[in-house]
Amino acid sequence: MEYFAVEGGWPLEGQVPVHGAKNSALPILAATLLADGESIIHNCPSLTDCAAALEILSCLGCRVRREGETVVVNTACRRGHTIPDDLMGRMRASVLFLGPLLARDGAATACWPGGCALGARPIDLHIQAFQALGAQGRSWNGQLFFHAPTGLSGCRIALPIPSVGATENAMLAACGAAGETVIRNAAREPEIVDLARFLRAMGASIRGEGSSVITVEGGRALHGCEHTVIGDRIVAATYLSAAAAAGGDVRLTGVEPEQFSTVTSLFRDAGARVDCAPGEVRIRCGGRLTASGVIRTSPYPGFPTDAQPVVMAALCRGRGTTVFVETMFENRYRHVDELRRMGADIRVQDRVAVVTGVETLHGAPVRCTDLRGGAALCVAALAAEGETR
Ligand code: UD1
C-alpha cells in the first residue's frame, strides 16, 4: 500500500482487541533457537518485523509455520549461525538472534542491524555483554563475527544504561553459559518479563525480571514450550491517543493497563475519562484535551519513548502548551515537520519539543518517517478536518 487515506474529524467508537506485543514476540522468536523441539507461540502479531524474524529462523534451518496469530517453530533441523544480510538490515531486532546463536553454537555472524532511524543506535552494550560471557568478537568488512571456542561462562554484567535489547541479548546468551550470570541495571520493561516467562517455560532458571537485577543459571538443556505473548502496550497507547485526539468512546481488550499507566494517567489528567480493569481499558473523550505540562521519556516504568510521537499528535489540539523531552533517542522528532503540515504548532530544539495546542488541524499529504512517527500521523489525521494522505 502506497498510502493511507484518512478522512478525519469524526469521533471514534467501538471495541478493539489489541494484538500481541511486537517487542515481546521478536525476542521470544529469537529465543526459540535455544530449545530442541517445537515451540508454540500464541498472540504473535502478523507484522513485517515478525515475518522477518520467521525468515531468519527458516534460514537457520528451523521449520516455521503460522496459523493466524499462532506461530510454531521447530528447531530439530537447525543449522548454521549466520544471519543473512538482507534480513539483518531489515530490522534492528535481528541483533537478538546473536545471543541465542552464541548460546547454542558458540558462534554467530551477522552484519550491522537496520531498523528505524531514530539516532545512532549502537550495539556496543550487546557486544560487551557477549564479551563478558567469554565470546571473542571482531568486525571485518561490515560483518560481525563472534566466537566462544570454549563455550560461554556465567559472569557479572553491569549495563551502563538499562538497554532493552542488550538486557534481552544478555539473558538469551546467558542461558547457554555455564554457571550464574547476574545482569545489573537491567531493563525492566514488561517485554523483558514476558521473555523471562517464555525462557522459564522452556526450562531455564531465571529470576529478578521486572527488577533491575536479573539472575540466570545457565547451561540447562531447554525444551520447546507453549506461550502467549502479552498485548502490545504501545499499540494500546496509539489507540488511546487516537480516541483522545478525535474524541469518542473506545474500549481496548487484550492489554494490561498497568503496563502503560503513564499514558492512561496522562490522558486522564488531560480531561479524558479512562477506566482501567484487568485486561482492558476504556477511554471516553469529548472536546479538546488540556495540555500536559512536561512529558519526559525514560526507561520503564517511565514514559515510553515509543508512545511519545502518538501522544504528541493527540496533544497538538490540547489547550495550552505541552513540553516533550526525548531522553532515549537523539533523532525522534522526525514526525514533527509532518504534523506541522497539518497545522500543528511545534517548536523543536535538540531534545525538547514545545507543542502549543491549536484549535483545529487540517488534512494534508504527509510522509511516514518511522514506525511510531507514522502512527502519530494517523492519530493526527483522525483528529484533523478533511483528508490526510
Ligand atoms: C527497544 C524497542 C524500541 C524502543 C526501545 C526503548 C524492541 C525490538 N525495540 O529498542 O521499540 O524504542 O527499546 O524503549 O524491543 N544503546 C546504546 N548501546 C547499545 C544499545 C542501546 O548506546 O548497545 C542506547 C540506544 O542508542 C538508546 C538507549 O540505549 O539511546 C536505549 O536503547 P534500547 O533500550 O537498547 O532500545 P532497543 O532495544 O534498540
Boltz pocket constraint, residues with backbone or C-beta under 6 A from the ligand:
constraints:
  - pocket:
      binder: B
      contacts: [[A, 22], [A, 23], [A, 24], [A, 26], [A, 92], [A, 93], [A, 119], [A, 120], [A, 121], [A, 122], [A, 123], [A, 124], [A, 125], [A, 126], [A, 127], [A, 161], [A, 162], [A, 163], [A, 164], [A, 165], [A, 166], [A, 187], [A, 191], [A, 305], [A, 306], [A, 327], [A, 328], [A, 329], [A, 330]]
      max_distance: 6.0
